[in-house]
Structures are given as C-alpha cells and as structure tokens.
Amino acid sequence: MSPCSHVLYECASGFALFEYKGGLDIAVGGSSLESSADLSSFEKFGKCVSLVSFAPFTSAVDALEQINAVSESNLTDSLRAFLQLNMPSSGSGGKKESKKSSKKSDGGVTLGVGEAKLGSAISDTLGCSVVANESVSELIRGCRMHFGRYVKDLMADSDLQKAQLGLAHSYSRARVKFNVNRVDNMIIQAIALMDTLDKDVNTFVMRVREWYSWHFPELVKIVPDNYTYCRLSLIVGDKSTLGEDKLSELEEIVGDEGKAREIVDAAKTSMGQDITETDLANIESFARRVINLAEYRKNLSDYLHSKMGNVAPNLSALVGDIVGARLISHAGSLTNLAKYPASTVQILGAEKALFRALKTKGNTPKYGLLYHASAVGKASAKNKGRISRYLANKCSMASRIDCFSEVATSAFGEALKAQVDERLEFYASGAATQKNSSAMSAAAEKAGVAVKPTKDEPQKKEKKEK
C-alpha cells in the first residue's frame, strides 16, 4: 500500500511538492538493501517520484521566516497558497487541480509531511488527508538526496549549496540564544585575578609590616590580621602622638576595647625608633594602596560568588565558589568540565604527580583541586581518597546539570552536598544513606523541573532450594 500520493519537501531554496506513483520498496529506517538501492538510484526513484511544483523563496529573509514558521509547525500564507494551487482537489471548493495529478480521485489524495504537528495544521486549514510516518520520512530522504537533479534546469548545485549555508547560519543565529549572564570566561578571569591579588596583597602587607615595625614593632604581635594591621598603621601614625583621643577609632577597627587599650599602652612603652614625617608619609601612602587592593579583593570575591550563582549554581553549592571556579578554570570552560568523566575531575590539578607516578609505576594521586573542598578536609586520613572519588562523581553530575540545564537553580547542588555529608557520616559511623534517585527526585520537585522517571530495579530471582 502506498504511504501517500504527494510529498511536501521544505528545503533551503523553497517549497517543493512531489507526486509519488508507487513502486518503491520502502523499508522503515532503510534497513532493507532493496530500499536503499531504490532510494539511492535516481533512475528508479525518478520514475516513481516526480516533481509537481517548486516555489523558490524570494529572499534570504523570506527563507528564514518560512523555515522558522515550519519548524514551529505553523502554516504560513505562502505555504498555504502553494498547497492550494498545486494539490489536487480533495473536497475544498476554490482549490485548483494540478494537471499532472488530475487523474487522482478525491479519496486517493494524501499529503506526506515530515512533522506530524505541521501535518495537523495543514489538515485543519486545507481539509486534505495528511500523513506523517517513517515511510514518508524515507520518501523525503530520497527527495532530499536527488533534489538537485529535479531542479537542475532552475538552479545550479552551487546555488543550492549557498542557499543551504546561508540559511543554516541565519537559522542557527536565531535559534542559539546567547546569555551574557552565563559566560564562564568571566569566572576564569576572576579566579586568575583573585590568585594574583592574594599573592600581591600578602607580599605588600609583609612589606608594610617590616617597614612600620621599625617604628612600632609591638603592633605586629597585638594585631596579626594583615588588613587590620594596615588600617591601624594609618590611625596610629606617629606612635608618640597616640593618645586617649584615638581610643574609639582603634576600638572600631579591632572590635575590642581591651585590645585597643593594649595598643595605646604599647605605643607609650614601645622600643621602636623614631621616624621622620617623610618616611611616615611614604608608609601611609603604601598602606592605603594595600588597603584598596584588599577591599577590591573582597569586591572581586562577591563578584565571583554572583557569577558562579548564574553560571554554575549547583557546582558552587556543592564545593564552594573558589573550588568550583578553579575546576572550571583548569578545564578551560564549563562545557569541557561537563564532558570530563569523574575520574578526570578527581585528579584535576594533580597532572604532574599523576604522570610522575605513571612513569615511576608508583601510587597515583587521589585528589587534585578537590583537596581544598571542605568535604575532603572533614574526612579522616584513610577516607580522604574515598570521599574525593565520591565528590568527583557529584561534581561531574553538578557541572553537567549547570551546563545543559535551561533552568538556573542550586537545588540539585544542595541535594548533592547533602549526599556527600551523608557519605561522610557513613564512613564515620556506618549510617544508612539516601538513594541517589530519591534525592534527585526531591531536588527536581523543589526546583520545579520535570525529570524522566527511573526504571524500577529488577528484582533478584530467589535461588531454588535443592
């Protein structure tokens, strides 16, 4: 039985209507050798399928609009007029009959289309019989294969290729939505800058400490924090001028009245040498620059937190902003990290140790960047390798969710982190852990995301007693 009498083919150049006369051995999926031979041979295919009409698009803009509408299963005015003009009459008054298909009876006219939803729109509007199945898909595949032979008198193969390339670029540009809030390159630059700032701020603070300690060496022992030390050096200035009037300012910085009083008392009995106004001015100028860098580092940390919340919220919830950003930076992008297996994620950052171990046939490293994760730090020495392997598995899952999910949510990352905490408890006390399927189902319900239900595990057959 013939799958259809006519076939609609939408190509990059326009709409084409073919008439199928029968005679082809069409196997579903092209599994038959005879079917493949019938489709690949134009001599056989051309006798069974003939071109009724071809309506080229007027411009590249028109082609994009028509194909966008067809992809969304919408019947455009151009396509409706094309079918009304060329399809044989099927009970609708006002439709012209094709000369080549006038011999067909009304009951035998069936239009084959590639998409069932588009077929429903055509059937509702034109009232003709429409079918969309795998047999029709095979016919459309043959039409696509030999389309250049059918329209060789209308356009050259080079024009067809140019139309396909131009439409492909335009269609892809319209379909692929670029979200500036999910650019992982900003995370890579931010974490690299943060590492540089950490080194520079530590170096500069040590210089301020050494410089100002010649004048007030006791302050280093009282205030060990770098940022607080630089702020106090500006408030204290010349220790000989430090009195009770600055006690409130000191207390505001250190947050402790007793420590502020200790600073004032130490300044009165300090063993440091005197300092000139010029030297003090240079120290204060450099201390201000260090304070500005430290404050910018805090702002950069907040910026990284917001970017990780937009780009990789689940990975951030699982291992934190810093470790998650380092994983993305080391992999090159979030997409690359999502493509890595868990075994690769586990040793990211320990490549030198891995290759050294492989070369010397020694023990391979158990963790790389994941060593700085809080879960690995909480684990005992004998369980650090086990929890790092488990954490790498969860990081791989979280990165794939962040990369390919259209909904930005941290629900899955929080659920994965809870599983990691449960696994730590299991290593410590042997407490039972929650199944991954139930944890992910709860996370999906919390995030409002639909997930495919997992198949029930097959029950193990009981062994028959002999």
Steps between C-alpha positions, in 0.01 A plus 500: 500500500630844405583715805378819326426648159693826544801607704578849632871578519623822665854584394724805538402626154122468520202266525475197271205268440566149369258238373562141605375246246598193700740224406775559759598243759494725807627340821470685829838644595648389168591161644428320173773481237240531224356810666843662517563418134163644396565825687860544387433432132348802327402290199265294717402778739433754222252267328301453821521854639447804278524870578159669480597854593780702655456846656835665580531747785516864396793593725720380785276681749193329355676162518581551869143605582350204314733241653454645850125471460523144368730397786236629743227309309331818377335512158607822326301683235759411236490129581120497513474673161762262356306193613162641392639570155675168441320237707220310322150585619403308813157633572579871549338725250730773356812278481653459162589159373848412379515383140743221581285373786152554355445130445515431873164453664409711802523209737855411391665837568725481806775747584811371674689741728800466728344643817172377644413837660547680168283234338223569751513872418481426126215254547299743714548788256476330161285202593719248319623166630850529650731225620836516681680173567835333444410391147436863407831592663674253269332661197608846620853367544501389137363838387774676696764272350399563138356851529782650296414270207135605511571875486815497287325712237394757763819545705853367516639280776723786618193720552336225705808467718520878552133509598549214747808662655342843529178368651693277740693798637190720527288226656769403752563863592132546573462172687810507719422754771815653649461568871759752619430405860632147440843582358749277679798694362435771761535238773834387357631857494364579847658200671833566325493863615406392851802268519725783382350742752545254786872472425545874447303606809695256719830628360402865544368447855827337600680805363274732706562288811878507457499869418276618784650256754814712515283764662241291689614132522251404775198553272578182302455278805178672608329497156587197281237573229652660191209723398444622856873569544508728195196694621652540848828628355304788346316577825803477728746681274769641723480298822609798706176680411272206585280580799161441657329709231554224240380218725151494345641477146729215600212319668288537186770332288605216733153450649635456854542771761767304687711453189464870413621590850791259456606678180499839675703366792748327266555822308604677821763236585603403145864414429476615137705782357366842411389570144502810284190649341626412152550133588162486672328659199645232270395221735145638524476545122605140441265375775206677331579324174512164677165573667347589162629174353361301793160669464500435126580136574188482719290657223648254252403213731139627506508533121626142465224380732233666286649366175521147637137532608403584142731266309552198727265522800500126570878465485534805724254358754687169499866603539488877548577794275880481511541126436225502237659793319841330509352185346340702218821696445717189493266323257487808275122541507190365667423299187840329513452425868158350428655271239765367740435168673505495878843333503647799314324753724646325804862563399462841333794707620719198579612419146871524581467259791292266284751484215787464746320208665429337164861544395643355821216246539414642840173585668284742304361811675157474659401864461602826339306823535231314695744473792397855596131408517350501848376140466854368442628707790237354734581139408749295695837418346398151389174623345632804310551299182155341523318827559696677225392231253138535616521880488646492148201294390261759643702788348471336159123475541468859624708643214289317242179628655639855502625475143199346329208603719288794387383577855759659730446348843720381785253238622694212347831626641353524848362147469839372380675674790257335742590165344871572549438585866302177538788306346741658749270390780485154347880474499510612863211307655355275229164681491278420201500748211221620274464362147618730224174460304285612792735791577492623140123460480459715811740759358314506168171548681652784701635667186178444309677307225350195333729196484452163339409233755764237553423140424429278794790278591436142394435273791758232555373152444510282804713192467307179504577276788642170393 
